[in-house]
Amino acid sequence: MKIKTMDALISFVVGRGNMNISNRINRVILFICMLLMVFFGFAAFAGIYNSKDYAIDISNSIGNEAFEKSSDILRDQKYKDLLYKIEERTKYIESEVHDFCTDVKLLDNELKNIYQHPENFKPRPVRLGRDFIEGDVAALRFAPFVNINDLNKEPLSTEIDMLGNLQDLFYFLSLKYRNPDFFDAPTFGILTESGIGIMADSAVTIEQWHNGNDNMDFWSTILYQETKKAWFDGKKNEPIYTSTYSKGINNYMGQFSCSMPYEINGEFAGIIFFSILMDELAYLVEPTTVNNDSINFVLNDKGNVLLSSNNTDLIELDDLKVVYENPPDIRQSQQSEIANIAQKMTAGEKSIEEIFINDNHYYVAYTPIKDLNWSLGVVMPANEITENVEKNQAIIEKLTSDKVATLDHRFLLVMFLMILFAVIIWAVVNIIGRKLANKFVKPIQELSDGVREISSGNFDKKLSIHTGDEIEHLATCFNAMTDELQTYMKNLTKMTADKERIATELDIAKNIQTSMLPNVFPAFPDHKEFDIYATMNAAKEVGGDFYDFYLLDENHLLITIADVSGKGIPAALFMANSKTILKNFAMTMSSPDDLAAVMTLANNQLCQNNDAMMFVTVFMGMLNVKTGEFIFVNGGHNPPLVYHKSENKYEYLKVAKNFVLGGMEDIDFKQQSIQLNKGDSIFLYTDGVTEALNPNNDLYSEKRLLDCLNRSEKDLSVEDLLAFVRADVNNHVDGADQSDDITMLILKFN
């Protein structure tokens, strides 16, 4: 009863009747998936309520993800808040400084009005500081290069009286900056190129004016020199900012200035300026954080700390304090973290960075103050940013641990149920899997045995499998394949016999072609006046190159080398025809001067019935073996090389440009001649030599051929010389397949 139930289950899963394997497999997968869904559904249900590990993983995962995301949000928000505050502080600093510059521009406009409309102004004298009295607004200064007696003389006296009209504006500006919060009010005024200075300072007492030095050299200061340089650099209507350290009465004091050059009649005339002690600008860098634990500081482009709120005793942050006497460049700080930040600030960068100094954790935010060429930085302890993150982490960890604790007592029960259920599922799947394997494997084994017998060569073997699915179809295809293999073997036998016949005929053709060329050497043993040797190696079984040489009479030797277009049997047939025609016409020559006519007649003959449009390049030469005169005609062939024994070198023969043979009828060929002396040689070749390719597709080239011949030993025999050249070509080719016929011929005049 149990066996019948199992078979019924298998039949239900696999299917009955003529069902293909795809459907059977689908039914099996659906059945197994159903079992897996039941299993994992139960496991998931039990795991949600009863699995400690599952709950811990999920809780920790959610907690960690929540912590990371919320922490990132809190940290990013803190970063944004910090950047916003520092940018707002930067705008505030720029606004304050621009206010100073507005006053400078106001003075500049008033000065232009005075010089453009002098009729509207009356002379206003200005007293020296030593002569200052109650009610005076500005004091007169003069440069070291000006004599005090000249102040009351033209033109200085007139200039002073005109500039004195600025005193009204100086008065209003002194009221504006008469702030009890300032340690010292700003100084503003004018310095002329003629050496006159008029200055106002609402914080200076009459006693200080009387005791001051009216003859101080303001004209050699950075303030004056940089502003003057700006005018000559084209910045005539732009404010100039300077932040310097100048020596005061008791110590070095930082000084900030905003100035503008002014001109009269297109010539530089002096500067207008506004100056204030850097200490008076300390309010610009008040702390921006709630706990006031941060340090705000300003760097100039030289890495000097101009302003700072640093009042801490931390040694590692001492570099951020203001130093008036010989201020250091903190880009060279011993604290590499601070030096790196300072380098980026002076480069005009903007960022927030995390640094560690002496195991102390800080965050540094910085942004440029572009108009001033300064940079504002804020250093704060890391806990100001991470404090909320740490609180957030503690809350999430507490929630996670509370949820996990409620699931501890159910862990053992869940484990027992999962193991029991897994054992039952494994037993069921194992039994069904075995039955399924036996049902599917049996016909496949039969197919495998049949295929093995067919592969051994028994093409009469027929497979008999009836499963009603793809395996049965595959068996039918194998039976059809054996019939096709039998037909293929018969055809292959016939094709092999045909190829062997063609190979035999090509071999005979190669022997015939070889026998057409002179191949017995020495060719003329009775003639000691010259030595001749030639070789031809076809790229295929037969080739299109040929050479020829024969005696026209006892005194004249005719040599020929040629290269037919194309390769193989067509080229070989055209080569045989070309060789025969050239020799027939050459044998009819009655005079050495007929060599060009021979080429013309041969060309016309080859052009007839040349439907294949083939052509041949030909070099034909005739040597007078008694005198050494060598007459030649070149029909589009490679120029040969001539060896002059007197110069002991080869060089290319200068040949006339003539057309190839077989391309066009009625062409007149140009005949040339040279004189060969004892020991001279002529080397002929086809383009298969110079165009031989190596594996990198580099040509052997005419230059390599010339170098090879000049490198050869000059006492080599003609046969050994051709062997030397062929060896050099083979060395260049380096095993690559021969792409063209290679033919060479050498004639030596003795």
C-alpha atoms as one frame of an Amber mdcrd trajectory, in Angstrom:
protein
   0.000   0.000   0.000   2.856   2.386   0.883   4.701   1.581  -2.377   1.577
   2.258  -4.448   1.090   5.573  -2.672   4.732   6.619  -3.387   4.438   5.648
  -7.072   1.242   7.631  -7.371   2.947  10.646  -5.846   5.846  10.339  -8.280
   3.490   9.930 -11.222   1.651  13.017 -10.075   4.862  15.062  -9.821   6.509
  13.814 -13.069   3.343  13.499 -15.113   1.829  10.774 -17.249   1.689  10.146
 -20.992   3.679  11.848 -23.776   4.879  14.816 -21.748   8.209  16.482 -22.632
  11.077  16.732 -20.199  10.608  20.495 -19.762   7.100  20.012 -18.407   8.191
  17.144 -16.227  10.999  19.214 -14.717   8.640  22.123 -14.173   6.217  19.893
 -12.283   9.074  18.573 -10.116  10.356  22.107  -9.386   6.852  23.279  -8.477
   6.453  20.365  -6.111   9.815  20.960  -4.430   9.115  24.710  -4.234   5.816
  23.951  -2.545   7.639  21.901   0.061  10.251  24.629   0.527   7.579  27.300
   0.854   5.874  25.267   3.575   9.194  24.734   5.315  10.429  28.333   5.155
   6.968  29.687   5.903   6.866  27.699   9.107  10.485  28.576   9.892   9.821
  32.281   9.304   6.674  32.211  11.438   8.451  30.393  14.242  11.548  32.590
  13.834   9.617  35.846  14.221   8.236  34.784  17.568  10.637  32.200  18.861
  14.205  32.491  17.438  16.696  34.311  19.616  19.468  34.436  17.064  17.142
  35.606  14.349  15.753  38.311  16.600  19.235  39.377  17.711  20.464  39.639
  14.132  17.437  41.591  13.002  17.449  43.835  16.056  21.165  44.503  15.853
  20.928  45.085  12.138  18.071  47.535  12.508  19.730  49.174  15.492  23.071
  49.523  13.735  21.473  50.845  10.582  19.326  53.248  12.560  22.359  54.361
  14.537  24.499  54.833  11.434  21.857  56.721   9.485  20.695  58.859  12.389
  24.281  59.495  13.426  25.168  60.503   9.889  22.166  62.831   9.814  23.094
  64.374  13.175  26.731  64.708  12.178  25.849  66.154   8.765  23.449  68.596
  10.401  26.156  69.642  12.819  28.562  70.112   9.907  26.012  72.202   8.031
  25.306  74.310  11.108  29.015  74.869  11.641  29.601  75.774   7.993  26.610
  78.088   8.063  27.904  79.863  11.165  31.425  80.237   9.828  30.134  81.497
   6.473  27.875  83.986   8.244  30.868  85.085  10.339  32.847  85.494   7.106
  30.105  87.654   5.634  30.091  89.683   8.839  33.853  90.257   8.639  33.609
  91.229   4.973  30.709  93.561   5.782  32.689  95.288   8.542  35.746  95.665
   6.322  33.651  96.884   3.407  32.250  99.531   5.734  35.797 100.776   6.271
  36.348 100.820   2.514  33.108 102.716   1.984  34.537 105.500   4.131  37.757
 105.433   2.106  35.747 105.727  -1.118  33.802 108.602   0.478  37.096 110.419
   1.098  38.183 109.625  -2.476  34.990 111.150  -3.924  35.409 114.283  -1.802
  39.051 114.591  -2.900  38.068 114.328  -6.572  35.428 117.016  -6.014  38.040
 119.347  -4.485  40.458 118.994  -7.416  37.787 119.049 -10.139  35.951 122.084
  -8.712  38.500 124.100  -6.696  36.376 127.247  -7.128  33.839 125.745  -4.700
  36.341 125.438  -1.867  38.203 127.979   0.245  41.680 127.440   1.685  41.546
 125.519   4.981  44.849 125.570   6.897  45.958 122.466   8.795  48.239 122.709
  11.852  51.079 120.367  12.721  50.443 117.978  15.590  52.795 119.963  17.833
  50.594 123.027  17.238  47.289 121.161  17.708  44.564 123.114  19.602  41.136
 122.270  20.936  38.664 121.944  18.052  41.188 120.784  15.461  40.129 117.618
  13.611  43.245 116.609  11.697  46.977 117.117  12.094  49.565 117.895   9.442
  52.480 115.455   8.858  55.371 115.726   6.440  57.861 113.256   4.940  61.582
 113.143   5.886  62.425 114.389   2.420  60.387 117.622   3.011  61.852 120.629
   4.815  59.536 121.982   7.493  60.187 125.535   6.262  58.760 124.575   2.828
  55.339 123.859   4.313  54.536 127.566   4.240  55.804 128.026   0.699  54.401
 127.307  -2.728  53.402 124.790  -3.946  53.097 122.840  -0.675  51.194 125.593
   1.144  48.505 125.712  -1.561  48.224 121.917  -1.595  47.829 121.828   2.214
  45.130 124.526   2.143  43.178 122.632  -0.536  43.459 119.265   1.246  42.391
 120.981   4.467  38.825 120.921   3.110  38.769 117.199   3.998  38.656 118.115
   7.704  34.863 118.358   7.752  34.560 114.784   6.503  37.298 113.707   8.939
  35.211 115.176  11.746  32.118 113.174  10.885  34.165 109.982  10.515  35.815
 110.561  13.897  32.351 110.825  15.469  31.330 107.590  13.753  34.246 105.606
  15.166  34.352 107.282  18.595  33.255 104.026  20.226  33.955 103.455  23.955
  34.285  99.712  23.223  37.357 100.368  21.088  40.730 100.333  22.782  41.915
 102.771  20.146  39.880 104.426  17.405  40.943 104.044  13.755  43.224 106.461
  11.989  42.265 107.827   8.560  43.824 110.388   6.317  45.740 111.185   3.148
  49.418 110.892   2.154  50.555 112.806  -0.946  53.395 111.939  -3.272  54.773
 115.445  -2.544  55.355 114.403   1.091  52.286 115.946   2.793  50.124 113.911
   5.199  46.845 114.919   6.864  45.593 112.458   9.515  42.677 112.241  11.947
  42.289 109.991  14.995  39.382 110.583  17.380  41.072 108.655  20.201  44.317
 110.688  20.266  44.421 113.489  22.849  45.833 116.958  22.340  48.744 116.008
  24.566  49.493 112.974  22.377  49.357 115.163  19.253  51.795 117.603  20.864
  54.212 114.823  21.874  53.947 112.949  18.574  56.450 113.043  15.743  55.172
 115.154  12.851  58.071 113.971  10.707  57.482 110.148  10.784  58.279 108.277
   7.565  54.852 106.946   6.539  55.931 106.977   2.887  58.281 103.959   3.179
  55.690 101.755   4.903  54.032  98.739   3.302  50.760 100.666   3.381  52.034
 103.438   1.108  54.286 101.333  -1.119  51.736  98.568  -1.839  48.988 101.100
  -2.569  51.270 103.034  -4.911  52.285  99.812  -6.661  48.599  98.916  -7.130
  48.056 102.198  -9.029  50.895 101.396 -11.418  49.491  97.842 -11.783  46.212
  99.293 -13.052  44.131  99.103  -9.840  43.380 102.813  -9.780  39.822 102.746
  -8.386  39.951  99.632  -6.225  40.480  99.411  -2.455  43.719  97.815  -1.305
  43.835  95.743   1.883  47.000  95.339   3.936  47.523  93.570   7.232  50.972
  94.143   8.648  52.921  94.220  11.896  54.416  97.599  12.570  56.400  98.760
  15.560  54.479 100.969  17.973  55.616 102.878  21.041  56.113  99.901  23.366
  55.799  96.771  21.260  54.877  95.263  17.906  51.218  95.795  17.075  49.196
  94.344  14.242  47.776  96.929  11.876  44.952  96.547   9.321  44.537  99.111
   6.567  42.185  99.830   3.682  43.568 102.292   1.163  43.101 103.673  -2.358
  45.461 105.524  -4.676  44.343 108.809  -6.223  45.604 110.715  -9.240  45.724
 114.260 -10.553  45.749 114.853 -14.309  46.434 111.163 -14.898  49.493 111.090
 -12.631  49.817 109.266  -9.315  49.350 111.880  -6.525  49.102 109.906  -3.269
  46.887 107.603  -1.202  43.805 107.776   1.050  43.785 105.280   3.897  41.938
 103.874   6.887  44.010 102.026   9.565  43.086 100.270  12.774  44.952  98.059
  15.232  44.300  94.352  14.763  43.346  94.162  18.444  40.412  96.451  17.680
  39.118  93.811  15.233  39.154  91.013  17.831  35.346  91.268  18.120  35.204
  89.833  14.585  36.351  86.380  15.808  34.178  85.847  18.859  33.366  82.130
  19.448  30.472  80.750  17.362  29.578  77.687  19.466  27.137  77.484  22.390
  29.722  76.458  24.988  32.305  78.929  23.684  34.861  76.108  23.663  35.826
  76.789  20.071  38.765  78.862  18.833  38.168  81.285  15.966  41.188  82.545
  14.110  42.065  84.401  10.899  45.087  83.652   8.691  46.535  85.848   5.996
  48.023  84.460   2.788  51.453  84.240   4.456  50.232  81.847   7.150  50.334
  84.477   9.957  47.597  84.459  12.609  46.046  87.946  12.403  43.114  87.489
  14.794  42.356  84.757  17.314  39.988  83.988  20.185  42.451  81.441  21.582
  42.757  81.827  25.364  43.380  78.159  26.140  46.416  76.719  27.902  46.614
  73.722  25.539  50.172  73.621  24.228  49.169  71.890  20.993  46.979  74.905
  20.057  49.522  77.628  20.916  50.186  78.085  17.189  46.701  79.624  16.885
  47.509  82.564  19.179  48.376  86.013  17.834  52.087  86.853  17.936  52.942
  90.477  17.149  56.718  90.346  17.129  58.037  88.270  14.217  54.759  86.361
  13.681  55.395  82.720  12.649  54.136  81.043   9.492  52.007  78.240  10.996
  52.298  76.340   7.700  55.721  75.453   9.134  54.274  74.410  12.513  55.729
  71.399  14.341  52.131  70.194  14.635  51.768  68.573  11.208  47.963  68.537
  11.442  47.840  72.314  12.002  50.472  72.938   9.315  48.424  70.927   6.807
  45.227  72.841   7.639  47.077  76.189   7.348  48.433  75.179   3.933  44.895
  74.545   2.669  43.537  77.746   4.212  46.168  79.933   2.522  45.356  78.150
  -0.744  41.748  79.408  -0.448  40.130  76.010   0.221  36.910  75.401   2.172
  36.241  72.266   4.238  35.650  70.567   7.619  38.332  68.162   8.802  38.864
  65.841  11.741  42.314  66.009  13.399  44.101  64.413  16.328  46.792  66.335
  18.225  48.505  64.742  21.243  45.624  62.230  21.498  43.124  65.116  21.620
  40.302  64.976  19.088  39.232  68.170  17.255  37.196  69.298  14.267  38.438
  72.196  12.136  36.205  74.169   9.756  37.626  76.832   7.493  36.503  79.040
   4.600  38.202  81.851   2.637  37.550  85.574   3.066  38.212  86.231  -0.602
  38.217  90.018  -0.804  40.817  90.267   1.974  42.882  87.252   0.869  42.343
  85.919   4.413  40.843  82.680   5.685  38.618  82.172   8.734  39.038  78.973
  10.772  37.201  77.421  13.726  38.712  74.719  15.959  36.404  72.906  18.368
  36.629  69.809  20.575  35.163  66.749  18.882  32.669  66.151  21.697  30.682
  69.205  20.566  29.868  67.325  17.345  29.832  63.740  18.651  27.932  64.381
  21.906  24.488  64.008  20.314  25.710  61.015  18.280  26.816  59.193  21.441
  23.490  59.895  23.160  21.678  58.595  20.093  23.761  55.391  20.137  22.965
  54.725  23.814  19.209  55.077  23.223  19.227  52.705  20.225  21.326  50.092
  22.042  18.910  50.187  25.005  15.883  49.652  22.763  17.582  46.781  20.932
  18.642  44.941  24.077  15.113  45.229  25.540  13.551  43.644  22.471  16.068
  40.785  22.356  15.648  39.975  26.065  11.926  39.120  25.631  12.765  36.269
  23.198  15.349  34.340  25.247  13.009  31.756  26.853  11.576  30.553  23.491
  14.917  29.813  21.806  15.170  26.079  22.761  11.621  25.326  21.636  12.185
  26.891  18.217  15.418  24.978  17.683  13.742  21.637  18.516  10.854  22.228
  16.120  13.127  23.336  13.264  15.404  20.280  13.598  12.462  17.858  13.724
  10.771  19.396  10.709  14.065  19.471   8.736  14.629  15.733   9.322  11.147
  14.891   8.062  11.537  17.059   4.932  14.968  15.566   4.200  13.612  12.006
   4.381  10.727  12.768   2.044  12.872  14.607  -0.531  15.501  11.840  -0.430
  12.985   9.060  -1.204  11.294  11.037  -3.995  14.667  12.058  -5.472  15.762
   8.456  -5.826  12.575   7.465  -7.626  12.842  10.447  -9.967  16.489   9.730
 -10.748  15.751   6.117 -11.709  12.899   7.167 -13.970  14.946   9.799 -15.860
  18.365   8.115 -15.918  17.349   4.785 -17.459  16.519   6.080 -20.997  19.553
   8.377 -20.858  21.796   5.405 -20.098  20.321   3.545 -23.084  21.004   6.584
 -25.251  24.579   6.834 -23.909  25.316   3.172 -24.679  23.966   3.547 -28.217
  25.963   6.715 -28.877  29.142   5.040 -27.605  28.681   2.184 -30.108  28.002
   4.628 -32.960  31.118   6.659 -32.072  33.208   3.480 -32.332  32.308   3.308
 -36.049  29.218   1.113 -36.124  27.026   3.373 -38.258  24.506   0.544 -38.743
  23.530   0.776 -35.062  19.968   2.058 -34.515  18.626   3.353 -31.194  15.192
   2.203 -30.019  13.976   4.546 -27.236  10.289   5.353 -26.716   9.874   7.785
 -23.842   7.584  10.249 -25.591   9.842  13.237 -24.821  13.044  14.998 -25.988
  15.178  11.899 -25.286  13.164   9.927 -27.847  13.559  12.815 -30.319  17.312
  12.860 -29.670  17.536   9.099 -30.391  15.721   9.647 -33.700  18.211  12.423
 -34.601  21.152  10.098 -33.831  19.695   7.457 -36.156  19.402  10.070 -38.923
  22.961  11.240 -38.206  24.388   7.754 -38.774  22.785   7.692 -42.248  24.294
  11.114 -43.043  27.704  10.013 -41.744  27.715   7.052 -44.103  27.005   9.396
 -47.042  29.655  11.869 -45.819  32.339   9.172 -45.592  31.696   8.176 -49.185
  31.956  11.800 -50.362  35.089  12.383 -48.245  36.805   9.407 -49.874  36.073
  10.814 -53.330  37.253  14.360 -52.357  40.501  12.989 -50.932  41.236  11.162
 -54.168  40.557  14.356 -56.174  42.881  16.416 -53.929  45.671  13.867 -54.317
  45.265  13.995 -58.106  45.394  17.814 -58.125  48.470  17.795 -55.853  50.191
  15.371 -58.248  49.363  17.562 -61.230  50.626  20.675 -59.411  53.853  18.906
 -58.580  54.295  18.029 -62.259  53.537  21.644 -63.199  56.159  22.839 -60.717
  58.758  20.509 -62.255  57.817  21.741 -65.728  58.153  25.381 -64.658  61.487
  24.703 -62.972  62.792  22.940 -66.086  61.875  26.009 -68.189  64.429  28.071
 -66.262  68.194  27.635 -66.749  69.275  25.605 -63.746  72.644  24.100 -64.720
  75.626  25.965 -63.238  78.143  26.971 -64.284  75.986  27.784 -67.303  78.793
  28.592 -69.768  81.962  26.859 -68.591  83.834  27.828 -71.778  83.291  31.531
 -71.168  85.571  32.837 -68.428  84.662  36.447 -69.240  81.709  36.336 -66.796
  80.068  34.370 -63.982  76.288  34.035 -63.655  73.979  32.427 -61.106  70.223
  32.597 -60.410  67.554  31.138 -58.069  63.741  31.200 -57.970  61.575  30.138
 -54.986  57.806  30.224 -55.615  55.416  31.285 -52.844  52.946  28.579 -53.966
  53.326  25.328 -55.871  53.970  27.347 -59.048  54.914  30.999 -59.342  54.858
  34.065 -61.581  58.563  35.032 -61.336  61.097  33.897 -63.928  64.620  34.588
 -65.043  66.442  33.713 -68.271  69.902  34.092 -69.797  71.427  32.927 -73.091
  74.151  33.866 -75.606  72.942  35.683 -78.702  76.395  35.125 -80.235  79.909
  34.630 -78.970  80.161  38.198 -77.703  76.695  38.993 -76.342  74.977  37.553
 -73.283  71.313  38.458 -72.701  69.811  38.258 -69.213  66.172  38.690 -68.143
  64.313  38.803 -64.834  60.537  39.293 -64.560  57.624  39.277 -62.136  54.061
  38.486 -63.301  51.116  40.034 -61.471  49.357  37.567 -59.208  50.419  34.118
 -58.064  49.614  30.465 -58.638  48.649  28.723 -61.880  47.405  31.876 -63.782
  50.684  33.643 -63.074  52.665  30.529 -64.077  50.873  30.319 -67.456  51.386
  34.042 -68.147  55.040  33.649 -67.066  55.618  30.810 -69.570  54.044  32.849
 -72.377  56.053  35.989 -71.437  59.361  34.090 -71.286  58.782  32.473 -74.669
  57.755  35.715 -76.410  60.701  37.686 -74.985  63.234  35.061 -76.029  61.725
  34.658 -79.517  61.956  38.386 -80.241  65.414  38.634 -78.635  66.794  35.920
 -80.894  65.725  37.989 -83.942  67.835  40.997 -82.920  70.216  42.194 -85.572
  71.850  44.917 -83.468  72.374  45.684 -79.758  70.287  48.812 -80.297  67.230
  46.657 -80.955  66.787  45.758 -77.271  64.122  48.469 -76.714  62.324  47.307
 -79.867  62.265  43.743 -78.499  60.469  45.025 -75.388  57.968  46.986 -77.535
  57.162  43.975 -79.753  56.867  41.654 -76.743  54.545  44.129 -75.012  52.228
  44.326 -78.056  52.176  40.528 -78.318  51.281  40.136 -74.599  48.494  42.743
 -74.846  46.665  40.664 -77.464  43.829  38.537 -76.045  44.824  39.536 -72.497
  41.280  39.308 -71.137  42.581  38.535 -67.644  44.307  41.989 -67.644  47.566
  40.483 -66.352  50.916  42.217 -66.739  54.577  41.515 -66.106  57.481  43.706
 -64.950  60.663  42.942 -66.905  64.298  43.940 -66.703  66.292  42.851 -69.797
  69.982  43.500 -70.257  72.682  42.531 -72.783  76.363  42.308 -71.863  79.190
  42.582 -74.375  81.482  40.020 -72.809  84.530  41.501 -74.563  84.084  45.223
 -73.851  81.924  45.184 -70.673  79.254  47.413 -72.209  75.906  46.591 -70.629
  72.768  47.703 -72.510  69.462  47.402 -70.650  65.766  48.241 -70.764  63.580
  48.333 -67.651  59.864  47.597 -67.997  58.442  48.714 -64.647  60.729  46.357
 -62.692  62.683  46.960 -59.481  65.958  48.776 -60.175  68.942  46.349 -59.984
  72.094  46.992 -57.977  75.506  47.441 -59.588  78.805  46.727 -57.861  81.818
  48.845 -58.821  84.979  47.142 -57.753  86.941  50.390 -57.937  84.645  51.892
 -55.269  84.127  48.559 -53.485  80.389  49.115 -52.955  76.956  48.353 -54.374
  74.519  51.039 -55.411  71.119  51.089 -57.117  71.245  51.466 -60.896  69.465
  54.555 -62.173  66.858  53.218 -64.617  64.391  55.074 -66.824  60.711  54.968
 -65.879  59.085  52.596 -68.404  55.647  50.968 -68.257  55.017  47.293 -67.511
  54.459  44.726 -70.317  50.917  43.562 -71.087  49.187  46.676 -69.775  48.991
  48.935 -72.870  49.944  48.543 -76.553  52.351  50.646 -78.618  54.590  51.839
 -75.798  58.089  53.068 -76.648  60.643  51.755 -74.163  63.836  53.682 -73.377
  67.145  51.861 -73.774  70.105  52.681 -71.455  73.680  51.473 -71.058  76.549
  51.456 -68.575  80.172  50.360 -68.734  81.205  47.441 -66.510  84.861  47.125
 -65.600  86.746  44.094 -64.447  85.258  42.738 -61.219  81.970  44.700 -61.514
  78.632  42.922 -60.958  74.918  43.361 -61.675  72.426  42.041 -59.042  68.815
  41.506 -60.235  65.862  40.597 -58.022  62.044  40.648 -57.810  59.935  42.460
 -55.213  59.550  39.214 -53.276  62.976  40.043 -51.802  62.415  43.659 -50.714
  58.769  43.077 -49.676  59.403  39.981 -47.550  57.440  40.395 -44.306  58.350
  39.413 -40.751  55.726  38.539 -38.059  55.366  42.287 -37.316  54.575  43.006
 -41.005  57.851  44.930 -41.448  59.239  44.919 -45.029  62.753  43.693 -45.732
  63.098  46.891 -47.833  65.538  48.104 -50.485  67.733  49.685 -47.807  68.235
  46.343 -46.018  69.090  44.712 -49.369  71.687  47.401 -50.126  73.167  47.115
 -46.612  73.299  43.315 -46.917  75.213  43.383 -50.224  77.677  45.997 -48.975
  78.141  43.951 -45.800  78.986  40.771 -47.754  82.514  39.638 -48.435  83.441
  40.912 -51.895  85.398  37.798 -52.896  82.368  35.485 -52.515  81.372  33.454
 -55.553  78.130  34.396 -57.286  76.429  31.320 -55.848  77.606  32.029 -52.288
  76.562  35.686 -52.585  72.968  34.718 -53.451  72.992  32.278 -50.538  74.208
  35.050 -48.224  71.385  37.383 -49.327  68.764  34.642 -48.985  69.998  33.861
 -45.445  69.667  37.542 -44.489  66.103  37.615 -45.870  65.235  34.458 -43.915
  66.678  35.990 -40.746  64.423  39.053 -41.216  61.331  36.940 -42.007  61.896
  34.953 -38.792  59.687  32.024 -39.749  56.772  33.992 -41.246  55.029  32.515
 -44.289  56.481  33.503 -47.660  54.069  36.029 -49.196  55.569  36.343 -52.712
  57.910  34.601 -55.153  61.596  35.296 -54.458  63.878  35.427 -57.508  67.512
  36.644 -57.689  70.157  36.718 -60.443  73.761  37.958 -60.336  76.107  38.593
 -63.265  79.794  39.251 -62.638  82.058  40.664 -65.370  85.528  39.137 -65.232
